[in-house]
Amino acid sequence: MGGFARGIVFTLAIMSIWSLSVTIKKWWDLRSAQGETRKFAPEFSQFLEEDNLGEAVTLAEKYKKSHVARVLGGALTEIKPLIQDGTVTVGDINSAERAVEREMLMTITDLKRGRGVLATVGATAPFVGLLGTTMGIVNAFVGMAASGSGGLSAISAGVAEALITTAFGLIVAIPAVWAYNYFQVKIDNLTAEMTYTSKEMIDYMIKNVSGEFGRSRFTREFNTTASSGSSQISQ
């Protein structure tokens, strides 16, 4: 194998190791997130049913790798002081919802980290291999011209050497594309889980703001807003 072809193979080897390391790390991170979420969700639901927000926040801080814990814990951390001192308002619920959206945005960004490497390797590795093939064929024809022989034996070795780089490029690209698509589906599923659970928590907070720790104030404001809106419509 010539120097240029060796350089191409060396480049593809680096791309392969890079994409493989990203794949393993991303798979482990998603697996850990799902595993912690399965442990976190039942306990968190139990604390919410008991109106034990302090333990709920502590639990969310404990499961740092869980995508759901990060989203719900961030929102509860912001709303917890307001709920405990009995001053929950409609604006506070909206603040909690915005906190959920911020945490979800950051969590999704973290989940997507590394996919760019897989996309780049999957898209460019075949072309890197093709570059080696092209230059290998050029060298084969140059050697044929120099030897003055046009027989198959004169160029077969060069062509075979050139095609190796294309095959190596495909070997590198195919797993990267598979991994990218796999992680895309997994991240979509995790995003759906975060969206569903965050909506459930906001609904829980709205439904339960009707008696304890300042909930009557929320109900009063909501009724006042609704009454003023009805008056404007009737006018």
N, C-alpha and C positions, 0 to 999 in steps of 0.2 A: 504494500500500500504506500502510495506516494505521500509526500509531506502535506500537501493540501488536504487530501482525503483523511489523513490522520488528524489534522486540525479540526475537520468537520466532525469526525467521530468523537473527538475529545469534547467539543462544544456540545454535542448531543448528549454525551454522558453527564456533563454538568447540568444540563437542562433536566435530564431524567432524575438525577439525584435531588435536585431542587424541588421538582414537582412531587416526587415521592415523599420527601420530608414534609411538604405542605399537606399532602393528602393524609398522611398518618396523624399529624398534629390536629388537623381539622376534624378528622374522624373521631379522635379521642376526645376533643373538646365537645363535640356535639353529643357523643355518647355520655360524657360526664354530665352535661346539661340535662339531658333527658332522665338520667338516673336520679339526679338530685331532685328534679321536678316531681318525679313519682313519689319521692319521700316527703317532699315539701307540701304538696297540694292538700292531702288529707288533714295534716296537722294545722295548716293555715286556715282551712275551712272551719275546723273545730274552734279555733281561737276567735274567728269572726262571729260564729254563732253564739259564743259566750261573751261577746263584746269586750274581749281581752286584747285590746290593740297593742298594749305594751309587749306582750308575749308574741304577738303576730309580727311586729317590727323586729324583735330580737331573732325570731325564727328566720325571717327573710335575710337578715344579716349573716346568719349562720350558713345558709346555703348560697354562697357567693357565686357558684358556677351555674346555678339554675337560672335560665332566662326568665321564667315566670317570677321567681323570687326577686330578681333585680327590678323588674318593672313594678310589681305590687309594693315591694318594700320601699322604693323611692317615693311613690305616691303617699304611702302611709306615713313616712317620716315627715313629710311636709304638712299633712293634715292632722296628725296626732295631737300636737299642742292645741289646735283650735277645737278639736272634739273634746279634749279633756277639760278645758276651762269653760265649756258650755257656750261657745260663741260661734257655732256653725251656721253659716249663711249659704244662700244660693251661690254667692261668689266663691265661697270656700270649696264647694263641690266642683265648681268650674276650675278652680285652681288645682284640685286633685286630678281632674281629668287632663289638664294640660301637663301636669307632672308625669302622668302615665304616658302621654304622647312623647314627652322628651326622653324619658327612660327607654321607651320602646325604640325610638330612633337611634339612640346610642347603642342599645343592645343589638339591633339588627346590623348596624355598622360593624360591630365586633364580630358578629356571626359571619358576615360576608368577607371579612379580612382573609386574604390569601387566595381567594377565587381568581383574582386577576392574574396570578402566577400560572394557575392551571389553564386559564383561557389563553394566555400568551404562548405557553408551551404547546398546547394543543393546536393552535393556529399556525405557529411558525416552524415547528419541528419538521413537518413534511417538506417545507420549502428549503430549510437548511440542508436536509438530506438531498433534495433535488439539486441544490447548488453543487454539492459534491459529485453527484452523478453527471451533471453537465460538464464540469471541469474534467472529470475522469474520462468521459468520452472524447473531449477535445484532446486530452493527452494521448489517448489511444490512437486517434487519427494522426496526430503529430508524429508519434512513434512509427506508424505505418508508412507515413511519407518519408521519414528518415531512413527506414530500412529498405524502402523501395519494393516492399512486398505487400500485396493486397489480399493475401489469404486470410481465412478465418482464424487461423492459429496466431496470426500476427496481432490481432486486435481482441481476441477472446478474453485474454487475461485482463486487459485494461477495462473492457466493458464489464466483466464480472466484478472487478474492484469498484467500478463506479456505481453499480447497482446496489452494492452493500450499503452505501451511505443512505440511499433511498429507503431501503428496508429498515435500517436502523432508525431513520427519522419517523417512519410509521410506527415502529415499536414504541418509541418515546411518546408520540402524539396520541395514540389511541387510548391508553390508560388515563392520560390527562383529561381528555374529552369526557370519558366515562365518569371520572371523579367529579369533574365540574358539573355535569348534569345531575349526578347523584346528590351533591351538596346543594344544588339549586332547589331540588324537590324537598330535601330535608329542611332547608331554611324557610321555604314557603310554609311547610307544616308547622314549624316552630313559631313563625310569625302569626299564623292562624291561632295557635294556642295562646300566645300572648294577648292577641286582640280579644279573644273570647273571654279569657279570665279577667282582663282589665275591665271589660264592659260589665262583667258579672259583679266585680267589686264596686264599680260606680253605681250600678243599680241597687246593690245592697245598701250603700250609704244613703241613697235617696229614699229608699223604702223605709229605712229605719230612723230617719230624721223626723220623728213624730212624738217624742215624749221625753226621753232621757237625754242627759248631758247636752242641753241646748237645742234638742230637736224641735221643741215647740216653736222656737224662734224661726227656724227654717220654714216650718209649716205656716206660720203667721205671714212671713214675707211672701211665700208662694201664693197664699190666698189673697193677700193684698194686691199683688201684681196681677193675678187673674181677674180680681174684681174690677180693678181700674181698666184693664183691657176690655172687659165686657161693657163697662160704662161708655168707653169711647166708641165701641161698635154700635151700641144702642143709639148714641147721639148721631 
